[in-house]
Amino acid sequence: VAVVSDLDLLIDSGLAAPSVDMDEIARHLLAPDLRRARTCLVGVNELLRGQTLIIRAGGGSLAETWLPWTFAAEKEQFQTKDVAIDALRSVTCHAIGTWAECFEGIVLGVSGGLDSSIVAACLSRTQTPLHCQTFVTEESAGDERYYARELTGSLGIDLHERFHDIAQVDLTRSHAAHLPRPVARLFAQSDDVQSMETASACKADAFFSGAGGDNVFCYQHSVLPIADRLLTAGPRRKTWITAGEIARMTDTSLPKALALAVRRAWFRPRSYRWQLSPDLLSRDAISLASTALCHPWLDAPPDILPGKAGHVAYLLKVENYLEGFLRERTHPFIAPLLSQPIVETCLKMPSWFFCHGGRDRAIARLAFREILPDTIINRSTKGGPDGFLLSIFERKRAQIAEILLSGALMRQGLLDRAAVEYALSSSGDAARHLHYRLLSLVDVEAWVGAMSMRVSRGSG
């Protein structure tokens, strides 16, 4: 049994020269947000969060040392919102402050959204120099400078404003070539180069992010909180209040929300059903990949509430977005909202706490309302790099077609050629999700090419 903390050590030491596991690539494409122990390299497994590897003379075995169900159990839930608010504020400030003590300077990516703003507020109270950075797209939906300026101005922090740059994006390059699975994203190549420039200029030795906030603070627009209320309190006044809050959040009618909640509470298993992404995959790939899509955290105890099972599943969905950056090769990349004490505290909160007042992540908003500007606390919109991604697609459509139609994924029969050709020729808002999917396939194609070449060099 060889245990390494970095893929470079495994290959460069000659301990192994693993080949790309195309079956696992198919599973990754079908469930890109589900991180499994089996990686996309043959014979290379990953020790998942909460697991302990025990090595004895007869071989290795795994033990589940930490499970989310310990904290998500109904008997562990906070009884009042005030106690939950105080607990979240205290543990978040302490955990992030402790992280800050590990570094000489920090560059924090901010959007003016709630999650990164909470991290900024906590870091601003430490002695570690803090510099904030926001990225801007040419489209107004990706320009969040107003909110970022409101945040940094209120906290007295420097703000570095950067523009996404297509010239920095190379479709044939994978920033996840040092990892055993293709989790890099093309648009982040531009961010990587400029982030490292900012860190150098500021003499920072770590990157921080608000990543995982949506997952930890249970950002969900579903009827799961109503279902939990029905199962714990029945059709009482508290249940109607939660139903009204969810209906307001999801912009749906109260009768429809209640009907869906009744079906979810009493006519479906309590475990979370993972949503798959079959777009553009061949039938053979879907059939193969749909097997062995499992994770120990998806096996919820029979008495767990469906909203808490969903909360645990959301925690899984962020894992593949916490790495795959070039900048992590030179500086630690920290997502402090995923610190164990914060996660455990949030798992102890009933799902309906998070939709209090008809607002998502309500407990987090209430916990930091006296620290952050009202414009941040009350913000209900979200920006993102979608416009930049579409610009990449439009400008590099011909190269994308060449890569995918003649690449390893197509040769191995993982893609549906007719579907890919249709997506490549499509246009308009209705085709956006297909364009995003094509770009994600290019990410995987770049990783497969880089890894095949790297392993070949290592074995030689």
Disulfide bonds with the S-S distance in Angstrom:
none
